[in-house]
Amino acid sequence: MPYIRWLFAVCYLTTTQALAQNQLDDTSQLGLLNAPTYSPFLTNNPLPNGYPWGNRTANDSNPYTDVPDTNVIRYYNFTISRGQAAPDGYVTNVIVVNDQFPGPLIEANWGDWIEVSMTNNISGPEEGTALHWHGLMQSTTPWFDGVPSVGQCPVAPGASFTYRFRADQYGTSWYHSHYSSQYAGGILGPMIIHGPSNYDYDIDLGPVFLQDWFHKDYFTIVEQLESVTPTPNEPNNFNISNWRQYADSNLINGKGNYSCALANNSQGCTNNAPLAQFRFQQGKKHRLRLINSGAAATQLFSIDGHNLTVIANDYVQLVPYTTQHVFLAAGQRTDVIVEATGNINSSYWMRSNISVICALAVEPSNQALAEVFYDNANITKQPKTQPWYYNDTGACSNDPLNETVPYYAIASTTKPSTTITLLIDRIINSTGNMEWRMNQQTFRANYNDPLLLLAQEQNTTYPPESNVYHTGSNQTVRLIVNNNSTSQHPMHLHGHVMSVLHQGPGYWDNVSLTNMQNPQRRDVQMLPPSGHIVLQYEAKNPGVWPFHCHIAWHLSQGLYVNLMEQADNITSMQIPSVIPEMCKNWNFYTSQDVVEQIDSGL
């Protein structure tokens, strides 16, 4: 079966000439100069106090306990299928949503419900799939979090499924497949949830997708990573070329420019592919919603000659601060305000560089460029501006915690109800494969028996490879994560917002904590190489919640645990019948076809 997949990919590429970047579907305006701007809220009359969220504001309403009830449902229809795209000029196979790359925008107001009816039309070959709505709490709807083997079975080829969940946070995020590393092949798109603002601005320019890009299809990459064998007499040699997956290019809003001189098949490549473009209005303040939707790379974002005022990380609004560069790990988002202080006739480069010390990319393919044009700029000429100076010699960690202060203050307790200590390392196992482990155990998904459904049946004993940690009825959980490897790991927790109590080199000293009166909060936090992070969350959301590295290849190789919360309450959940029905469809499919689960499954 792996040979069949490989043959399909090669034949499909070598018979196709280079295609335009919008060859999938020209209805998407992401990255175009005439792209729409976004209202601070979606119209919904009547509007109490002028906004769908009533009189709630960013500084006096708890964003986690005071979610408004708007009585509005936003409907979307998604079809997932294979296609081809050339986002950087090089034609490659993709799996996409509604024939668009990146996929369609989901937009809602804080408190709305979102319904996404999804059809799996992946064929040639067939695959299962599932969609995750990154960063949302999924309170009362853990079965719609979109992680196969946890809250659902995969959606079988040819089948349809409808997700229904609350926009229970507000800000910037994205959705993506959580089936193997599928999202690295194109199944992803932006989300904007409008809510109270902590900073006045004039124009919302919307999503700015930052994404490392690979010309091999995701399955081939995973297959390669899973086939690593040690070199002779070096059983613990991790500097093996097969294991190191270099990005071929870097994209902004699904557009980049690859040098065809580097391509093995120049017939499938076109130089000087068009770049993403943005329009600035002189004197106005523009909101940019930065999203690192890449498989692995850490991004360093900037705009020549312009300062960036940071107002939010993930779904957490911040006390604004100004910088020239923004650092985003895979899965993280940062909202910035950019005041257009340049000349009305000018143009500037927008840049996002893959950090050469925190990720793998071949220079100059590590740099993504986009064009920013002022009102009267000549759009036929590229900018000639110079970048801000930046010394990429940091510790592959997020901004200092004392610089990132949440706008709405929430104190953390110094005495959690329970503490879980996790040690990350990597090994080559007895079969010669690379594994990432947490507490000496790698993870592997069982697509056919989701843990949430088993827990509802009071089955809470699982095989070791399920990596389940029970937090019981404890109300506050502290996670101490020590990194016994030289790789960084953006750690993502589903179903919760995490307070980041400490980060630094080496193992945690079990003493040091930062700003306990109002610690930084987010849903993805970078764990530095050979370092540690201390996280804490309120365990008030019954369910089974993934905690994992958001580097797609590390997750494929098992860097993942499940946190089971309030198992006694799971037994009384009214799980919709569509969830077990989907599992029946998947079980029937797998009884007829063998699923190629060559990795962890997530």
Beta strands, then each sheet from edge to edge (+ up, - down):
strand 1: 73-85
strand 2: 92-97
strand 3: 106-109
strand 4: 113-120
strand 5: 131-133
strand 6: 160-166
strand 7: 171-177
strand 8: 188-194
strand 9: 203-213
strand 10: 249-252
strand 11: 276-279
strand 12: 285-292
strand 13: 299-303
strand 14: 308-313
strand 15: 316-323
strand 16: 326-328
strand 17: 333-339
strand 18: 347-354
strand 19: 367-373
strand 20: 418-428
strand 21: 434-438
strand 22: 468-472
strand 23: 476-483
strand 24: 489-493
strand 25: 498-505
strand 26: 520-522
strand 27: 524-527
strand 28: 531-538
strand 29: 543-549
strand 30: 560-565
sheet 1: 2+ 1- 4- 6+
sheet 2: 3+ 8+ 7- 5+
sheet 3: 10+ 9- 12- 17+ 14- 15+
sheet 4: 11+ 19+ 18- 13+ 16-
sheet 5: 21+ 20- 23- 28+ 25- 26+
sheet 6: 22+ 30+ 29- 24+ 27-
end
